[in-house]
């Protein structure tokens, strides 16, 4: 028969559990304090994933031109969403989207999603093809992020085709953007194709570029030079 005091065993186990909990708590606290701008994420694993994105080439290019702290964080969040999506970590991805929405509203979430879906990199490539100067490139990037809801729209599978078409046409007529982006993924792709076709029949002086990768649709409607809608 064991001579060990059961109360002492219970106390020892409780102490170990408390110490383990305390160590995890302290680690989490230290991580948040060292990365204050990411503390709103709360989930430590996602924070670590977000930190990793600052070592990517995309981040280096973006940070070279953009000093706005909010734009930098949203860009980082977009890269993080993409990483979580590729890793099939859907619960973490959805949780991060909620966190972004709560902190930066719909406009901020759309900016992050534009990065996640590859819209930003393709948009950047399109701007670079025009031989932009560093100053012009900086302006185009900041303009995209500042006016994301005027120039980018994400199609969902439950969207009403006619209503969404009218919404896009109204935005283009009201703002006359140099580039308007229509994007979708998965089950929304067929609807997106239909909406894009209908939009092009209702506007003039815009050409369309199409990108299809990883089951995502991205349409760039580019305004023709020196013309008005």
C-alpha positions in Angstrom: 0.0 0.0 0.0 1.4 3.4 -1.0 2.5 5.7 1.9 2.0 8.8 -0.3 -0.5 11.2 1.2 -3.3 11.6 -1.3 -3.8 15.2 -0.3 -0.2 15.9 -1.0 -0.6 14.2 -4.4 -3.6 16.3 -5.2 -1.8 19.5 -4.1 1.3 18.6 -6.2 -0.8 18.0 -9.3 -2.7 21.2 -8.8 0.6 23.1 -8.4 2.0 21.6 -11.6 -1.2 22.5 -13.4 -1.1 26.0 -12.1 2.5 26.5 -13.0 1.9 25.2 -16.5 -1.1 27.5 -16.9 0.9 30.4 -15.6 3.7 29.7 -18.0 1.3 29.6 -20.9 -0.4 32.8 -19.7 2.9 34.6 -19.3 4.0 33.5 -22.7 0.8 34.8 -24.2 1.1 38.1 -22.3 4.7 38.6 -23.4 3.8 37.8 -27.0 1.0 40.4 -27.0 3.1 43.0 -25.3 5.9 42.5 -27.9 3.4 42.7 -30.7 0.9 45.3 -29.6 -0.4 45.9 -33.0 -1.4 42.2 -33.3 -2.8 41.8 -29.8 -6.4 42.2 -31.2 -6.0 38.7 -32.8 -5.7 37.1 -29.3 -5.0 33.6 -30.7 -1.3 33.0 -30.1 -0.9 30.6 -33.0 -2.4 33.0 -35.4 -0.3 35.8 -34.0 2.8 33.7 -34.7 1.6 33.1 -38.3 1.0 36.8 -38.8 4.6 37.5 -37.6 6.0 35.1 -40.1 4.4 37.1 -43.0 6.8 40.0 -42.3 9.6 37.8 -43.8 7.8 37.3 -47.2 8.8 39.1 -50.4 5.3 40.5 -50.8 5.6 42.2 -47.4 9.0 43.6 -48.2 7.7 45.2 -51.4 4.6 46.6 -49.7 6.5 48.0 -46.6 9.0 49.6 -48.9 6.4 52.0 -50.3 3.7 52.2 -47.6 4.2 53.8 -44.2 0.6 54.0 -43.1 0.4 51.6 -40.1 -3.2 50.6 -40.6 -2.5 49.7 -44.2 0.5 47.7 -43.2 -1.5 45.7 -40.6 -4.3 45.0 -43.1 -1.8 43.8 -45.6 -0.2 41.6 -43.0 -3.7 40.3 -42.1 -4.3 39.5 -45.8 -1.2 37.4 -46.0 -2.1 35.7 -42.8 -5.6 34.8 -44.1 -4.0 33.4 -47.2 -1.6 31.3 -45.2 -4.4 29.9 -43.0 -6.6 29.2 -46.1 -3.7 27.2 -47.7 -3.2 25.3 -44.5 -7.0 24.4 -44.4 -7.3 26.1 -41.0 -10.8 27.4 -41.7 -11.8 28.0 -38.0 -8.8 30.1 -37.4 -9.3 31.9 -40.7 -12.9 32.7 -40.0 -12.0 33.8 -36.4 -9.4 36.2 -37.8 -11.9 37.6 -40.3 -14.2 38.4 -37.4 -11.4 40.1 -35.5 -10.4 42.2 -38.5 -14.1 43.2 -39.0 -14.5 44.2 -35.4 -11.4 46.3 -35.4 -11.3 47.7 -39.0 -14.9 47.4 -40.1 -16.0 46.1 -43.5 -13.6 48.3 -45.4 -10.6 46.9 -43.6 -11.8 43.3 -44.0 -12.2 43.9 -47.7 -8.7 45.3 -48.0 -7.3 42.2 -46.2 -9.3 39.9 -48.4 -8.0 41.7 -51.5 -4.5 40.6 -50.4 -5.7 37.1 -49.4 -7.3 36.5 -52.8 -4.2 37.7 -54.8 -6.0 40.8 -56.1 -3.3 43.1 -54.7 -0.4 41.3 -56.3 -2.1 41.2 -59.7 -3.1 44.8 -59.3 0.5 45.7 -58.5 1.7 43.8 -61.5 -0.8 45.7 -63.7 0.5 49.0 -62.4 4.1 48.0 -62.9 3.5 47.0 -66.5 2.5 50.7 -67.2 6.0 51.7 -66.1 5.0 53.6 -63.0 7.5 55.6 -61.0 8.0 54.8 -57.3 5.8 57.8 -56.4 3.1 56.7 -58.7 3.2 53.2 -57.4 2.9 54.5 -53.8 -0.1 56.5 -54.8 -1.8 53.6 -56.5 -1.3 51.3 -53.6 -2.6 53.8 -51.0 -5.5 54.7 -53.3 -6.5 51.0 -53.6 -6.6 50.5 -49.8 -8.2 53.9 -49.1 -11.0 53.3 -51.7 -11.3 49.5 -51.5 -15.2 49.6 -51.3 -15.4 51.8 -54.4 -13.1 49.7 -56.6 -13.3 46.1 -55.4 -16.3 43.8 -54.9 -16.5 40.2 -53.7 -19.2 38.0 -55.2 -20.9 35.4 -52.9 -22.8 32.4 -54.0 -26.0 33.8 -52.4 -25.8 37.1 -54.2 -28.7 38.2 -56.4 -27.3 38.5 -59.9 -29.4 41.5 -61.0 -29.0 43.5 -57.8 -25.2 42.9 -57.7 -24.9 43.9 -61.3 -26.7 47.1 -60.7 -24.6 47.8 -57.6 -21.3 47.4 -59.6 -22.6 49.5 -62.5 -23.6 52.3 -60.1 -20.2 52.3 -58.4 -18.4 52.5 -61.7 -20.6 55.3 -63.0 -20.3 57.2 -59.7 -16.6 56.9 -59.3 -15.2 56.3 -62.7 -12.3 54.2 -61.3 -9.2 53.5 -63.3 -9.6 49.9 -62.4 -12.6 48.1 -60.9 -12.1 44.5 -59.6 -14.8 41.8 -59.4 -13.7 38.7 -57.5 -15.1 35.4 -56.3 -14.0 31.9 -55.3 -15.5 28.4 -55.2 -19.2 28.1 -55.6 -19.6 31.8 -56.4 -17.4 31.6 -59.6 -20.3 30.9 -62.0 -22.4 33.7 -60.6 -19.3 36.0 -60.9 -18.9 35.1 -64.5 -22.5 36.0 -65.2 -22.4 39.3 -63.3 -19.2 40.3 -65.1 -20.8 39.7 -68.5 -23.9 41.7 -67.5 -21.8 44.6 -66.2 -19.8 44.9 -69.4 -23.0 45.2 -71.4 -24.1 48.2 -69.3 -20.9 50.2 -69.3 -18.6 51.4 -72.1 -15.0 52.4 -72.3 -13.8 49.5 -70.1 -11.8 46.5 -71.1 -11.6 43.3 -69.0 -8.6 41.2 -67.9 -9.2 37.8 -66.4 -7.2 35.8 -63.8 -8.2 32.3 -62.6 -6.1 30.5 -60.0 -6.7 28.2 -57.1 -10.4 28.2 -57.9 -10.6 32.0 -57.6 -11.9 34.4 -60.2 -10.5 37.9 -60.5 -11.8 40.3 -63.2 -10.0 43.6 -63.7 -12.2 46.1 -65.5 -9.8 48.8 -66.8 -10.9 52.1 -68.0 -9.7 53.0 -71.5 -7.2 55.9 -71.5 -8.5 59.5 -72.3 -12.1 58.5 -72.4 -15.1 59.0 -70.1 -17.8 56.5 -69.2 
